[in-house]
Amino acid sequence: MGASNSNLQQYISLLEERGEVVRIKAEVDPVQEIAAITDRVCKQSGGGKALLFEKPVGSDFVVATNLFGSIRRVCLALGVENLQQLTERISALLELIPGLSLVGLERQIAGQPGFSGFAPLASIHVDSGLVEMVPPDLTKLPFLQTWPGDGSADGFPRYITLPLVFTASPDGSSPNCGMYRCQLRGPDQLAIRWKTGSGGAAHLLMYRQLGKRMPVAITLGGDPAITFSAMFPLPGSLDEMTFAGFLRDRRLEMSACSTVPLQVPTGSELVLEGYIDPAETVIEGAFGNHTGAYSPAGLAALLRITAIYHRPGAIVPATVVGPPPMEDCWMAKAWEAVLLAFLRSLIPNVHGISFPLEWIFHQSAVISLDNPNPDIVRETAEHLWSMQWFCSARLLIFVDACQDVSDLSRVAWSSINLTEFGRDLFYDQTGQRLAIDATGAHDLRRRVSVDDEILQRMDLRWKEYGIE
């Protein structure tokens, strides 16, 4: 599947073959209308279809939304039959590492031949399939305004919502690709709001200390595996492009930018290049997000664009962030599968994990444990809270390994029936994070269950019963 899925347009062709795309030929406005349509489709059963808006108002470029908005499409994007295959591939890699530990995990992974062999292939030439936009003008691109109050602090409401932002250390080492909020501020200016502790923020601090401007490249599209890799909170400084190659099971090709000393993936739909002066900031926000409210405005870096390149007939991917279920919820299910492999290797009692769609962006999860007892539950909670992946988890619910963590009805049943709240609800030392021991480890009562012999007889005679 990888050969037919190595860039965005090939992926969209694959989706069309599978009946997963709706082409919208009517003229639709990128200012709120595209987002409103996408929001309604995302709320449909199973995540709805991917959408191609062929005539966005004010632009000659097609907009694609909800591209990864279902488990089916996430699997197609990553070239797997099911997400369990991701868990199995990462687990097989981690099993090769003796003395695996969270500290320095990225170095342990990067040193494995089965991983380092996917380091991206660099090219000394700009991708020949791209056309330069002269002069560069961001306003010709159909970036979205999602919610009415977006950008209200400074009057700039439109955003790039699926950007792959490339930076590196001043000496060119430690390349990073992250997904950050990018706000249009005119034909050649973007505000970038770094995530605290992110690789991009760390690089900007280095340039600020040197008093030098920082080169930045932003791409859209390309191999879908790159989008997922940029979204994943990978451990430490693990290289996103190498991880994307591992997901794709082949090395990725990179191309040199023309006006900044950075490499970007070959096959991108759009490439934006420019520089940030670390001393220059602007106000970005507000921005509507998954909480159903606006995140407040704040200081952001200002990127001054030096060049824009695009593929002929480029498709501009976008996503809509808001109350779940939304596209990003399904994308996070891929991270859930990768994270499970890490957790099983680092915490042997962990059996399964599920991020309910409504909880994903609060790092809250249902976690099943093998052979739990009250001490193991509390030790596991403390261990998870110490990790970057769960340091802000509002709620963790622990259940026995025999329970399906994705069966929320059963999880709710366990949380009410197998817990004594004075004993089985506990907080971390700050009192800000809650865990529930719903494993039933304290409960010594005999559990009801159907006899195995009856189950076997029932299975053999089911058609005889005449029940459909």
WOKA-V590838 format. One record per residue. N is the residue number from 1. PHI is phi in whole degrees, 0 to 359 (NA if undefined). OMEGA is omega as a letter, one per 20 degrees, with the letter a starting at -180 (* if undefined). D_FIRST is the distance of its C-alpha to the first C-alpha in whole Angstrom. Layout:
N&PHI&OMEGA&D_FIRST  N&PHI&OMEGA&D_FIRST
This chain:
1&NA&a&0  2&299&a&4  3&294&a&6  4&264&a&6  5&216&a&6  6&268&r&9  7&212&a&12  8&297&a&14  9&291&r&14  10&294&r&11  11&296&r&10  12&296&r&13  13&299&r&12  14&297&r&9  15&297&r&12  16&295&r&15  17&300&a&13  18&267&r&13  19&70&a&17  20&257&a&16  21&233&r&18  22&246&r&22  23&268&a&23  24&255&a&27  25&270&r&29  26&290&r&32  27&290&a&33  28&227&a&33  29&275&r&34  30&295&r&32  31&277&r&36  32&73&a&35  33&293&r&34  34&300&a&30  35&295&a&30  36&295&r&33  37&297&a&30  38&298&r&27  39&302&a&29  40&294&a&30  41&292&r&27  42&300&a&26  43&279&r&28  44&289&a&27  45&304&r&26  46&76&r&23  47&97&r&22  48&69&a&23  49&262&r&20  50&289&a&19  51&237&r&22  52&243&r&22  53&266&a&26  54&279&a&26  55&228&r&30  56&292&a&31  57&300&r&35  58&83&a&36  59&211&r&32  60&266&a&31  61&259&r&27  62&282&r&25  63&251&r&24  64&242&r&21  65&229&r&22  66&57&a&21  67&296&a&17  68&241&a&16  69&273&r&19  70&198&r&18  71&299&r&16  72&302&a&14  73&287&r&13  74&299&r&13  75&295&r&11  76&298&a&8  77&296&a&9  78&260&r&9  79&69&r&6  80&237&r&8  81&282&r&10  82&206&a&13  83&288&r&15  84&300&r&17  85&297&r&14  86&296&r&15  87&302&a&19  88&295&a&18  89&293&r&17  90&293&r&19  91&300&r&22  92&298&r&21  93&292&a&22  94&293&r&25  95&296&a&26  96&278&a&27  97&262&r&29  98&285&r&33  99&62&a&35  100&303&r&32  101&214&a&34  102&293&r&33  103&290&a&35  104&75&a&33  105&301&a&30  106&296&r&28  107&289&r&30  108&297&r&29  109&290&a&26  110&298&a&25  111&278&a&28  112&281&r&25  113&304&a&24  114&291&r&20  115&253&a&20  116&296&r&22  117&293&r&20  118&261&r&18  119&305&a&21  120&295&r&20  121&278&r&21  122&273&r&24  123&239&r&25  124&266&a&28  125&244&r&28  126&294&r&27  127&308&a&23  128&290&a&25  129&276&a&23  130&257&r&25  131&247&r&28  132&278&r&31  133&268&a&33  134&237&i&37  135&287&r&38  136&295&a&36  137&214&a&36  138&296&a&34  139&289&r&36  140&277&a&34  141&260&a&31  142&275&r&30  143&285&a&30  144&263&q&31  145&257&a&34  146&270&a&33  147&241&a&37  148&303&a&40  149&266&a&41  150&299&r&38  151&68&a&40  152&291&a&44  153&294&a&45  154&229&r&45  155&79&r&44  156&237&a&41  157&270&a&38  158&258&a&35  159&224&r&32  160&271&a&29  161&253&r&27  162&231&a&23  163&279&r&25  164&255&a&23  165&260&a&27  166&255&r&27  167&220&r&30  168&205&r&32  169&295&a&35  170&305&r&38  171&272&r&37  172&89&a&34  173&273&r&33  174&51&r&31  175&299&a&28  176&225&r&27  177&231&a&25  178&231&r&26  179&249&a&26  180&237&a&29  181&287&a&31  182&235&a&32  183&253&r&35  184&290&r&36  185&231&a&39  186&140&a&40  187&300&a&38  188&225&r&38  189&222&r&38  190&226&r&36  191&264&r&37  192&242&r&35  193&259&a&35  194&288&r&34  195&280&r&34  196&302&r&36  197&82&a&35  198&282&r&32  199&296&r&31  200&297&r&32  201&296&r&36  202&295&r&36  203&295&a&36  204&298&r&38  205&298&r&41  206&299&r&41  207&294&r&41  208&297&r&44  209&295&r&46  210&272&a&46  211&70&a&47  212&243&r&44  213&282&a&41  214&255&r&38  215&285&r&35  216&222&r&32  217&233&r&29  218&236&r&27  219&241&r&23  220&230&a&21  221&83&a&18  222&83&a&16  223&298&r&12  224&303&r&12  225&299&r&13  226&292&r&16  227&300&r&17  228&294&a&17  229&298&r&18  230&292&a&21  231&282&a&22  232&293&r&22  233&279&a&26  234&295&a&25  235&294&r&28  236&53&a&30  237&255&r&29  238&303&a&26  239&291&a&24  240&295&a&21  241&289&r&19  242&293&r&19  243&295&r&18  244&298&r&15  245&298&r&14  246&296&r&15  247&299&a&12  248&276&a&10  249&66&r&11  250&197&r&12  251&288&r&15  252&271&r&15  253&265&r&18  254&242&r&21  255&234&r&24  256&283&r&27  257&289&a&29  258&264&a&32  259&242&r&35  260&227&a&34  261&277&a&33  262&224&r&29  263&250&r&26  264&228&a&23  265&295&r&19  266&293&r&19  267&97&r&17  268&289&r&19  269&283&a&20  270&224&r&24  271&228&r&26  272&248&a&29  273&239&r&31  274&178&a&35  275&227&r&37  276&248&r&39  277&273&a&42  278&301&a&43  279&276&a&46  280&254&r&45  281&229&r&44  282&224&r&44  283&269&r&44  284&243&r&40  285&115&i&40  286&292&a&40  287&212&r&37  288&290&a&36  289&224&a&34  290&294&a&32  291&284&a&36  292&85&r&37  293&227&r&39  294&267&r&40  295&287&a&39  296&290&r&42  297&293&r&42  298&198&a&43  299&288&r&43  300&218&r&40  301&284&r&39  302&250&r&39  303&262&r&37  304&260&a&39  305&285&r&36  306&252&r&36  307&197&r&34  308&230&r&31  309&238&r&28  310&215&r&26  311&284&r&23  312&303&a&25  313&68&a&24  314&300&r&22  315&251&a&21  316&262&r&23  317&282&r&21  318&215&r&24  319&229&r&24  320&242&a&27  321&259&r&29  322&184&a&32  323&302&a&33  324&289&j&30  325&279&r&28  326&227&a&26  327&304&a&22  328&295&r&23  329&297&a&24  330&288&r&20  331&299&r&19  332&294&r&22  333&295&r&20  334&293&r&17  335&297&r&20  336&306&a&22  337&293&r&20  338&291&a&20  339&298&r&24  340&303&r&24  341&297&r&23  342&300&a&26  343&294&r&28  344&298&a&28  345&284&a&29  346&267&a&32  347&230&a&33  348&303&a&33  349&284&a&35  350&290&r&32  351&252&a&30  352&210&r&28  353&213&r&28  354&218&r&27  355&262&r&28  356&305&a&29  357&306&a&28  358&284&a&31  359&252&a&32  360&311&a&29  361&272&r&30  362&248&r&33  363&56&a&32  364&264&a&33  365&209&r&31  366&257&a&32  367&232&r&32  368&260&a&33  369&234&r&35  370&279&r&35  371&46&a&39  372&285&r&40  373&224&a&44  374&305&a&45  375&292&r&45  376&297&r&42  377&301&a&41  378&291&r&43  379&297&r&42  380&295&r&38  381&300&r&39  382&297&r&41  383&298&a&38  384&296&a&35  385&299&r&38  386&279&a&38  387&270&r&35  388&301&a&33  389&285&a&31  390&230&a&34  391&293&r&37  392&244&a&37  393&294&r&36  394&288&a&38  395&211&r&38  396&238&r&36  397&244&a&37  398&255&r&37  399&230&r&36  400&287&a&36  401&298&r&33  402&287&a&34  403&259&r&33  404&285&a&30  405&292&r&30  406&271&r&28  407&272&a&31  408&293&r&33  409&298&r&35  410&291&r&36  411&299&r&36  412&298&r&39  413&300&r&41  414&296&a&41  415&296&r&42  416&270&a&45  417&267&a&46  418&250&a&45  419&239&r&46  420&249&a&50  421&302&a&49  422&292&a&52  423&248&a&50  424&260&r&47  425&258&a&46  426&216&a&46  427&248&r&46  428&282&a&45  429&295&a&48  430&277&a&48  431&77&a&48  432&261&a&45  433&237&a&42  434&246&r&42  435&231&r&41  436&235&r&42  437&271&r&42  438&252&a&41  439&283&a&40  440&77&a&44  441&297&r&45  442&280&a&48  443&275&a&48  444&267&r&50  445&292&r&50  446&290&a&49  447&273&r&46  448&283&r&46  449&198&r&43  450&284&r&43  451&300&a&44  452&300&r&41  453&296&r&43  454&294&r&43  455&300&a&40  456&296&r&39  457&298&a&42  458&298&r&40  459&298&a&37  460&291&a&38  461&256&a&41  462&302&r&39  463&295&r&38  464&297&a&42  465&292&a&43  466&78&r&42  467&261&a&40  468&282&*&36
